[in-house]
Amino acid sequence: MNDRITTLDLNQGYVASGAERNKVLRNTYWLLALSLVPTVLGAWIGVATGITQSLGGGLGMILFLGGAFGFMYAIEKTKNSAAGVPVLLGFTFFMGLMLSRMIAMVLGFKNGPDLIMTAFGGTAGVFFVMASLSSVIKRDLSGMGKWLFVGALAIMVGGIINVFVGSTAGMMAISVAAIGVFSAYMLYDLKQIVDGGETNYISATLALYLDIINVFQSLLALLGIMGGERD
């Protein structure tokens, strides 16, 4: 399930200077790396305690959406204050906790750890490619935003429906679509920073974090469905 559609560009067309762009990009990368620490911690706690194992179906969906929307509202309200970073890190811990249910399921396969590392490596590879492209593409990509929003919304609706339908084929189709849409969103969000359209590193980190977590989750789901080996 993705919540990427809730992020908004509120910069009112302001374009940053070259020095400011570099500062935003540098701070974004540092905060993005830091945000992975509470994500891993949340996932580890969730797997170790099994606290999220009962959160399937509608209950899990309500808890996830409520928590995600609540955190992102709080991040938007605090992004220009000292509280912005702790709130963002709290959100990434929550996301790790919610991700732990899928990770625990994949770890149930004989090759589970290999699948997780493959999904992690694949996500890192996608990010590296998109970061490289964002630095060499000169074309303005801001027009992509509305189409990516529509794609993310369609994936979200499809994911909610599939929670109740439980279709493996549907999960595979949604995962493939999500990898494509959120990989493109990575390029779009990085280009926004490079071009000076995004001037708040907390907002930039949130957008990229959501792209990364959606690509990772979708890759992991695909690998689990197609490559999971049972004992």
N, C-alpha and C positions, 0 to 999 in steps of 0.2 A: 504494500500500500504506500502511496506517496503523498506527501503533503507539500510538495514543491510549489504547487499552484498558489499558495498563500503568500509567497514572497512578492513584494511590489517594489517598483522603482519610484522613489519619492524625491528624486533629486531635481525635479522641475527643469530639466534640460541643462543644468549646470555642467560645465566641462572643466575638469581640473587641469592644472599646469603639469608640465612634465615631471618636475620634482615631486609634486603631490601624488601623481599617479604611481611613481616608483615607491613612494612611502606606503601608499595604500596597498600596493601589490605585495611589498615585503611584509607588512604587518599581517596581511591576509594569510600568506603562506605560513608564517610563524603560528598564528592562532589556529589555522586549519590543522597543522601538525599537533598542536597542543590538544585540540578537540578530540583527537583520536584516542588519547589516554583515558578519559572518562568513558568513552564508548567501549573500549576493550574491558575496562573495569566493570561497567554495567553488564556487559555480555558474560563475563566470567562469573559474576555474582548470580546472574540469572540461571546460568547452566549449573553452577555448583549447588544452588539452593532449590532449583526447580520451581521457583516462585511464579514463573509465567506459564508453566505447563498447563494450567487449567484455563488459561485465557484464550480459548478458541471461539470460533463463530462470532455471534453478535456481541457478546460480552467483551471479547478482546478488541473488536472493532471500535466499540464505544469508548473503551478506556484509552485506546491508542489515539483516536481522533481528538478526544477531549483533552488529553495530556499534550498532544502535539500542538493543537491550535492554541491552548492556553500558554504554553511556553513561547510560541512564536509571537503571540500578542505581547507578552512581557518583554521579549527581546526587542521588538519594535519600539516599545515605550522607553526602554533603558539604553538603547544603542549609543546615545550621545552622553552617557553618564558612566561613572565608575562601576556601576552595577551591571553594565552590559556584558562584560566578559564572564563573570560568575554565572549569570543567568544563561548565557549561551552554553557554558560548560555543563550546567545542570541539565539543559536540554539534550546534549550529546550523551550524558549518562543515561537519561531516560530512553533515548533511542537505542543505546546498547542493550539496555534491559529488555526492551521490546523485541530486539533482534535475537535475543538469546533462545527464544523458543525454536526458531528455525535452525539456529546453530546446533542446538541440542538434538534436533531431528537428524541433521546431517552427520553429527558425530555418532549417531546410532549405526551408520554404515561402517563396514570394515575399512573402507578407504576415506572415511569422513575427514580426518585431518588434512589429507592430500587435497580433497575437494575444496576445503576452506582456504588453503594456501593458494590453490589455483585461482579461485575467485578473487582473492586479495591481489595476486599478481596481475590478473587480467584487469582489475579496476585501476591499479597503479599504472599499467600500460596505457589504458585509455586516457587517464589524466595527463600522462607525459605527452602523448600525441596531441591532445587538445591544447595543452599549455604551449607546445611548440608552434602549433598552427596559429594560435592567437597572437604570437609575436611576429609572424611573417605575413599574415593576411592583412592587406591594406584596405580591403573593402569594408564598408560599414555594414555590420550584421544586425543592427538594431531592429530591422524589419522582421527578423526571425522570431522575435518575442511572442507576437500574437499567435503564430502558428504552433510554436512550442507549447504555449499555454493551452491551446485547444487539444493538442496531443496529450499533455499531462492530465487534463481534465477527463479525457476519454479513458485513459489508463486507470485513473482513480475510480471512475464509475464502473468500469469493467472489473476492477479488483474487488469492489464492494459486492457486486453481483456474484462474483465467483466464490466469495467467502461462503455464501449460502448454497450455491450450486455444487461446489466441490469438484469441478471438472479439471482433470489433469491436463487435457489438451488446452483448455482455457487458460490455465496457469502458465503453460509454455508460451502461448501466443502473447499473453500480457507481459511476460518476462522479456521476450524478444523485443516487443514494442518499447518497453521501458528502457532497455539497454540503448536502443537507437535514440529515443527522445532525450534521455538524460545525458547521454554522451554529447549530443548536440547542444544541450543546455549548458554543459561544462564550457564548450567553446564560446557560446553566447555570453555567459557570465564572466569568463576570463577576458573576453574582448571588451566588455563593458568597463572593466578596470583599466585595461591597457589604453583604451580610447578616452578615459577620463569621465565616463558616464556614471560610474559608481565611485563615490568619494568616502563612503563609510566602511571601514574594514570589518566591522562586526556584521553589517548587512551582507558584505561580500563573502565573508566566511560562511555565514548561514546558507547562502545560496549555493556555494560550491559544496558545502558539507552535504546538503540534501541531494545534490547531483550524485556525489560519490556514494552515499549510502544506498541510493536507489539502484545504481549500477551494480554495486556489490551484492545487494540482496537479490537482484534479478539474476545475476550470474550464478549465485549460489543455488537459487531455486532450480535453474536449468541444469546445472551440474548434478544436483541431487536427484532430479527426475531421470536424467539420461545416463548418468554415470555412477549412481550409488550402488555399491556391492554389498549385499547382505551376507551375513555369516552362514 
